[in-house]
């Protein structure tokens, strides 16, 4: 990856689930990188971090690091900030080798757009019930054990493009499903019903408004 294997990257090597379509799939550089040196990483977490990447059930995480101002090839270990997926229950569940997290893109208004697949199977009609270990105590809410239908639920991070504040991971009042709580799932949703939004782009110049309060990113 071209980055020196300093402490945070060694930890990240043991944290990322590198199996199937899963792994470190999204990287974004902050629009204000010159002043803040922020880099954002979106990946599927290895839930046991034992270095054996054979887990079937996992979850997604979005982390921000600060690149060292003195050595642009290293991250500052103390800068690690988790914006989504601090715990299993706070990240999009991944019960499949595909349909997991994907892309990070910045909107022209400075908001951060995050792609997350439905976490369901791609090889059969997945209506839930096939991955009970992902919904045990301390993991994903059993309500979300509905397979591909997570993409249609505004109480699941899965099957969405999320629009969040890169400073704190919160949603914006200008998001279409804002409910008054910046930490709620629906307040962070920009688009839903997407089974596997693995890659997407923001087309430059399509919106004349660039304020996060205006809505269109």
Helices and strands as residue ranges (DSSP letters): H 7-15, E 24-29, H 33-36, E 38-45, E 58-66, G 77-79, E 81-84, G 88-90, E 93-94, E 101-106, E 112-116, G 132-135, G 142-144, G 147-152, E 160-164, G 186-188, E 189-192
